C-alpha cells in the first residue's frame, strides 16, 4: 500500500497533476503495475524531491506530516528490499500475464510460459542473496544504509516447565526472509501450481496433437496417446481417430516437423 501511494505521488508530481485525487487514481490506472514499480525504483531521486516539495509548499499540516512520514519510511533498507523484491516478482509475471491475455496464444505456448514462470519463481526462492546484492547496489546509489532495522522484540510471559511456543526470529534479515520473501514466493508458487493444474492435465490429454511429439514418437507411442484421447472424449472423437492420425503423421511428417505449435 505504501509503495502504491508513493508511486501515485511520484507520477503526479512528474506530470504536474497534483490537482485532485481522481487525476492521481487515473495515473495508477493507466500505468501498469510493473512499469509503475520499476519507474519508482529508477526515479527515486524525483520521488524525494516531490516529497520535499510537499513538505515545504503544502499549506495543510496533515499533508506536510504525511509527506515527512513517507519520506522517512522509504529511506531505510527494509523498504528498499521490499521494492526490489516486488519489482523482480512483477518482472517474472508481467510478460506471462500479458501474453496469456492475448487471443492468439495457443495451448502449447501458454503451457510453456506458465512452466517457465513457475520454474523462475522456484529458482528465485533459493537465491535470497541475489535480492540482497541488488538491494545493496540500489541503497548505495541512494546513500542509504544497508542494514535492516532492528525492532523491539515482544516479550511473552513464560511459566515454569512450559514448552516454548512463541520463539521469534531475532535477526532482522532472517525475519525479512521468512515472513516476506519465502512467504510471498510460496503463495505465488502454490497458486500457479493449483490454478493451472487442470490446464496442464488438458495439455497431457492432447499430447498426440503436438508437433514435437508427432515427429519424435514411435507408432506405438502415438497409438497409445491417441487411444487415451479417444477414451477421454469418446462422445466427440470417433474411434477411427487413432488410425487417421497415424496416416496423417506418415503422409505429412516433413510438414509437421516445420511447425512450432499445434496452432500452426
C-alpha positions as CSV (number, residue, x, y, z in Angstrom):
1,X,0.0,0.0,0.0
2,X,2.8,2.4,0.8
3,X,4.6,1.7,-2.5
4,X,1.4,2.4,-4.4
5,X,0.8,5.6,-2.6
6,X,4.4,6.7,-3.3
7,X,4.0,5.8,-7.0
8,X,0.9,7.8,-7.2
9,X,2.6,10.9,-5.6
10,X,5.7,10.5,-7.8
11,X,3.8,10.2,-11.1
12,X,1.5,13.0,-10.2
13,X,4.5,15.3,-9.4
14,X,6.3,14.2,-12.5
15,X,3.4,15.0,-14.8
16,X,2.3,18.1,-12.7
17,X,-1.1,16.5,-11.9
18,X,-1.3,17.4,-8.1
19,X,-4.8,18.7,-8.7
20,X,-7.2,16.2,-7.3
21,X,-7.4,12.6,-6.1
22,X,-9.1,11.4,-9.3
23,X,-6.2,12.5,-11.5
24,X,-3.7,10.5,-9.4
25,X,-6.0,7.5,-9.5
26,X,-6.2,7.8,-13.2
27,X,-2.4,7.7,-13.5
28,X,-2.3,4.5,-11.5
29,X,-5.0,3.0,-13.7
30,X,-3.2,3.8,-16.9
31,X,0.3,2.8,-15.9
32,X,0.9,-0.9,-15.4
33,X,2.0,-2.3,-12.0
34,X,5.4,-3.4,-13.2
35,X,6.0,-0.2,-15.1
36,X,5.0,1.9,-12.1
37,X,7.1,0.0,-9.6
38,X,10.1,0.0,-12.0
39,X,9.7,3.7,-12.6
40,X,9.7,4.4,-8.9
41,X,12.8,2.2,-8.4
42,X,14.9,4.1,-11.0
43,X,13.4,7.6,-10.3
44,X,13.8,7.6,-6.5
45,X,15.5,11.0,-6.5
46,X,12.5,12.6,-8.2
47,X,10.3,10.9,-5.5
48,X,12.4,12.5,-2.8
49,X,12.1,15.9,-4.5
50,X,8.3,15.5,-4.8
51,X,8.0,14.6,-1.1
52,X,10.3,17.5,-0.1
53,X,8.2,19.9,-2.2
54,X,5.1,18.7,-0.4
55,X,6.8,19.3,3.0
56,X,7.8,22.8,2.0
57,X,4.9,24.0,-0.2
58,X,1.8,22.4,1.1
59,X,-0.5,24.6,3.2
60,X,-2.2,21.8,5.1
61,X,-0.4,20.5,8.1
62,X,-1.6,16.9,7.7
63,X,-0.3,16.8,4.1
64,X,3.1,18.0,5.2
65,X,3.2,15.5,8.1
66,X,2.2,12.7,5.7
67,X,4.9,13.6,3.2
68,X,7.5,13.7,6.0
69,X,6.4,10.4,7.4
70,X,6.6,8.7,3.9
71,X,10.0,10.2,3.2
72,X,11.3,8.8,6.5
73,X,9.9,5.3,5.8
74,X,11.3,5.0,2.3
75,X,14.8,5.9,3.4
76,X,15.5,2.6,5.1
77,X,16.9,-0.7,3.9
78,X,13.7,-2.7,4.7
79,X,11.7,-0.6,2.2
80,X,14.4,-0.9,-0.5
81,X,14.5,-4.7,-0.2
82,X,10.7,-4.8,-0.5
83,X,10.8,-2.6,-3.5
84,X,13.5,-4.6,-5.3
85,X,11.6,-7.8,-4.4
86,X,8.3,-6.6,-5.8
87,X,10.0,-5.4,-9.0
88,X,11.6,-8.8,-9.5
89,X,8.3,-10.7,-8.9
90,X,6.4,-8.4,-11.3
91,X,9.2,-8.7,-13.9
92,X,8.8,-12.5,-13.9
93,X,5.0,-12.5,-14.0
94,X,4.3,-9.4,-16.2
95,X,5.2,-10.8,-19.6
96,X,3.5,-14.1,-19.0
97,X,0.3,-12.4,-17.8
98,X,0.2,-10.1,-20.9
99,X,0.7,-13.0,-23.4
100,X,-1.9,-15.2,-21.7
101,X,-4.5,-12.5,-22.1
102,X,-3.9,-12.5,-25.9
103,X,-6.5,-14.2,-28.1
104,X,-3.8,-15.5,-30.4
105,X,-1.9,-17.6,-27.8
106,X,-2.2,-21.3,-28.1
107,X,-2.1,-24.1,-25.5
108,X,1.5,-25.1,-26.3
109,X,2.9,-21.6,-25.8
110,X,0.7,-20.9,-22.8
111,X,1.8,-24.1,-21.1
112,X,5.5,-23.2,-21.8
113,X,5.0,-19.7,-20.4
114,X,3.4,-21.0,-17.2
115,X,6.1,-23.6,-16.8
116,X,8.9,-21.0,-17.2
117,X,7.2,-18.7,-14.8
118,X,6.8,-21.4,-12.2
119,X,10.5,-22.5,-12.6
120,X,11.8,-18.9,-12.4
121,X,9.9,-18.3,-9.1
122,X,11.1,-21.6,-7.6
123,X,14.7,-20.7,-8.6
124,X,14.4,-17.2,-7.3
125,X,13.2,-18.6,-3.9
126,X,16.6,-20.3,-3.5
127,X,18.5,-17.1,-4.3
128,X,17.8,-14.7,-1.5
129,X,21.4,-13.4,-1.7
130,X,20.7,-12.1,-5.2
131,X,17.9,-9.9,-3.7
132,X,20.3,-8.6,-1.1
133,X,23.0,-7.9,-3.6
134,X,20.7,-5.9,-5.8
135,X,19.2,-4.1,-2.8
136,X,22.7,-3.1,-1.7
137,X,23.5,-1.6,-5.0
138,X,20.3,0.4,-5.0
139,X,20.8,1.5,-1.4
140,X,24.3,2.7,-2.0
141,X,23.2,4.7,-5.1
142,X,20.7,6.4,-2.8
143,X,23.2,6.9,0.0
144,X,21.1,4.7,2.4
145,X,22.5,2.3,5.0
146,X,22.5,-1.3,4.0
147,X,21.4,-2.6,7.4
148,X,18.0,-3.9,8.3
149,X,16.1,-2.0,11.0
150,X,16.1,-3.6,14.5
151,X,12.6,-3.7,16.0
152,X,11.9,-4.1,19.7
153,X,11.3,-7.8,20.5
154,X,8.0,-8.7,22.1
155,X,8.4,-10.5,25.3
156,X,5.9,-13.2,26.2
157,X,5.5,-14.3,29.8
158,X,6.8,-17.8,30.4
159,X,5.9,-20.3,33.1
160,X,7.9,-23.0,34.7
161,X,8.1,-26.3,32.9
162,X,6.1,-24.9,29.9
163,X,7.1,-25.7,26.3
164,X,8.2,-22.6,24.4
165,X,5.5,-21.8,21.8
166,X,6.5,-18.3,20.9
167,X,10.0,-18.5,19.5
168,X,10.6,-15.5,17.3
169,X,13.4,-14.6,14.9
170,X,15.7,-12.0,16.3
171,X,17.8,-11.4,13.2
172,X,16.1,-8.7,11.0
173,X,17.5,-10.3,7.9
174,X,16.1,-13.7,8.7
175,X,12.8,-12.2,9.7
176,X,12.5,-10.5,6.3
177,X,13.4,-13.7,4.5
178,X,10.9,-15.9,6.4
179,X,8.0,-13.5,6.7
180,X,8.2,-11.7,3.4
181,X,10.5,-13.3,0.9
182,X,9.7,-17.0,1.5
183,X,6.1,-16.5,2.3
184,X,5.3,-14.4,-0.8
185,X,7.0,-16.8,-3.1
186,X,5.4,-19.8,-1.5
187,X,2.0,-18.3,-2.1
188,X,2.8,-17.4,-5.7
189,X,4.3,-20.8,-6.5
190,X,1.3,-22.7,-4.9
191,X,-1.2,-20.5,-6.6
192,X,0.3,-21.1,-10.0
193,X,0.6,-24.9,-9.3
194,X,-3.0,-25.2,-8.1
195,X,-4.8,-22.9,-10.5
196,X,-3.2,-24.3,-13.6
197,X,-3.1,-28.0,-12.7
198,X,-6.2,-28.6,-14.8
199,X,-4.6,-26.7,-17.7
200,X,-1.5,-29.0,-17.6
201,X,-3.8,-32.0,-17.4
202,X,-5.5,-30.8,-20.6
203,X,-2.2,-30.4,-22.3
204,X,-1.3,-34.0,-21.4
205,X,-4.6,-35.2,-22.9
206,X,-3.7,-33.6,-26.2
207,X,-0.1,-34.7,-26.3
208,X,-0.7,-36.7,-29.5
209,X,-1.5,-33.5,-31.4
210,X,1.7,-31.6,-30.5
211,X,4.1,-31.3,-33.4
212,X,7.2,-32.2,-31.3
213,X,5.5,-35.4,-30.2
214,X,4.3,-36.3,-33.7
215,X,7.7,-36.1,-35.2
216,X,9.6,-37.9,-32.4
217,X,7.2,-40.6,-31.1
218,X,7.0,-44.1,-32.4
219,X,3.9,-45.6,-33.9
220,X,3.1,-47.5,-30.7
221,X,3.6,-44.3,-28.5
222,X,1.4,-42.3,-30.8
223,X,-1.2,-45.0,-30.9
224,X,-1.3,-45.1,-27.1
225,X,-1.7,-41.4,-26.7
226,X,-4.4,-41.2,-29.4
227,X,-6.3,-44.0,-27.7
228,X,-6.2,-42.1,-24.4
229,X,-7.6,-39.0,-26.1
230,X,-10.4,-41.0,-27.7
231,X,-11.3,-42.7,-24.4
232,X,-11.3,-39.3,-22.7
233,X,-13.6,-37.6,-25.3
234,X,-15.4,-40.6,-26.6
235,X,-18.6,-38.6,-27.4
236,X,-16.8,-36.1,-29.6
237,X,-14.0,-38.1,-31.2
238,X,-14.5,-41.0,-33.5
239,X,-12.9,-44.4,-32.8
240,X,-11.2,-44.1,-36.2
241,X,-9.1,-41.2,-35.0
242,X,-6.2,-43.5,-33.9
243,X,-5.7,-44.9,-37.4
244,X,-6.3,-41.5,-39.0
245,X,-3.6,-39.7,-37.0
246,X,-1.1,-42.4,-37.9
247,X,-1.9,-41.9,-41.5
248,X,-1.6,-38.2,-41.3
249,X,1.7,-38.4,-39.5
250,X,3.1,-40.8,-42.2
251,X,1.9,-38.6,-45.0
252,X,2.8,-35.1,-43.6
253,X,5.8,-35.9,-41.5
254,X,8.0,-33.4,-43.2
255,X,5.5,-30.6,-43.0
256,X,4.8,-31.4,-39.3
257,X,8.5,-31.1,-38.4
258,X,8.4,-27.5,-39.6
259,X,5.6,-26.5,-37.2
260,X,6.3,-24.8,-33.9
261,X,2.9,-25.4,-32.2
262,X,-0.4,-27.0,-32.7
263,X,-1.9,-23.7,-33.8
264,X,0.5,-23.5,-36.8
